[in-house]
Amino acid sequence: MRAESAASFEPGVLLYDPARAAVGEYRDRSGPYALLRPVGGGREWQADPAALRPATPEERLTAGVRAANDRTRAARAGAAGPEDPTRPPLPVRGCAVCEALDAERHIARAEGDGSAETDANVLLRRHRRQEHDG
């Protein structure tokens, strides 16, 4: 099958990247690369547009099932899905850093220190994104 030019792909179409052996959602171009995002969310990656091809129905289904399973595992492990930015972040059970930041937040709230509470929320959200959601 001849690879199509990534410029002809519409955002949102699912493509197979043979370099990663993964299906990703086409987002856009960045210089000479196509930007793909994992099905179900996550960090984008750069791919060679000439190597990409539309994902087969089986590959799309497999990627969708994998994303659903990942969400279920994360929920069972105590990690939330995509966070609601209007609500305080939840600590991941068993993570000492998360628990320490959560304790700081509770102390700040009890003392009426809204600024320190917000700082703890920002640090917890950043830690979760870097260590648990990435």
N, C-alpha and C positions, 0 to 999 in steps of 0.2 A: 504494500500500500504506500503510495506516495504521500509524504508529509505535506500538509498545507502550510501556507505562510501564517504565522501567528497573527499577522495584521488582519487576516480574514476571519479570525475567531471573534465571537461576540463575548463580552464579559459575562461570566456565569457558566459558560459551557465547560463540561468536564473533559479534560485531556489526560492522556497517558504519557508520562515522562519516563522513557526507558532508562535514563541515567540513574534515577532513584527507584525505578520499578514501582512507581506510585501514581495514583490518580489525583489530580488537583483541579481546582476550579480556576479557570483563566480569569485574571483580574485586569491586567494591563501590560504594557511594554515599559521597560526601563532600559534605555540605550539599546544594546544588541540583544537583550534578554527578554524573555516572557516571564511575567510574574504569576506564579501559581500558588494557591492556598489550599491546604488540606481540606478534604470534605469534612464538614462538621466544625470547621474553624481551626485556628492555630496560626503559627508563623508562616508567612509567605516564603517561597524560595524562588530562586532564579533558575530558568531552564533555557536550553538551546531551542529556539523556536523551530529550527529545521528538523529537530528530532521528535517533536511532539506530534501526536495524532489523536483524533477523537477516541475517547474511551469506548470500549465495547459495552453492550448492555450488561454482560457478566461483570466486567471491571467496575462499572458504576454501582451495581448492586453490592458487590463485595466491599467497595469503599464506604457505601452508606451503612452497611451492617457493621463494619469496623468502627465507624464514628458513633453509632448507637451503642455499641458495646463499651466503647471508651467512656461515653457519658454515664452509663450505668455503673461501671467500675469506679469512676470518680465520685459519683453520688454515694456509693457504698463505703468508700474510703473516707467520706466526710468532706470531700472537696466539692464546692459548688460548681455549677456550669458557668456560663457567662454571667459575670457579676452585675447586679443592678447598682449603678454608681450612686444612686440616691440612698442606698442602705449601707451600714457599716460592713466591712469585709469580715468574713468568718475565719477563725484560725483553723488550720489543718490539724486534726487530732494526731498527737504523737510528735509534732514538730516543736522542738524547744524554742526556736526563734518566734514562731507564731504565738505560742503560749505566753512568752515573755512580753511581746508587743500587746497582746490582748490584756494582760495584767496591767501594763502601763495605762492602757485606755480606760480600764475600769477604775483605777486609782484617780486618774484625771477627772473622770466623770463624777466620782464621789466627792472630789474636792471642788467641783464646779469650774474646773479649768478647761473651757471649751477649746482653747488654742492647743493645749497639750493633747487633748482627746483627738482633735483633728490631725495633729502631727502623727500620733500613733496609728490612726486609720490610714494615712498616706503611706507610712512605712510598712504597715502590714500588707496593704494592697500591692505595693511594689515588691515586697519579699515574695508574696504568693505568685505574682506574675513571673518573677525571675526563677524561683525555685520549684514551684509546683505546677504551674499552668503551661510552662514553656515546652 
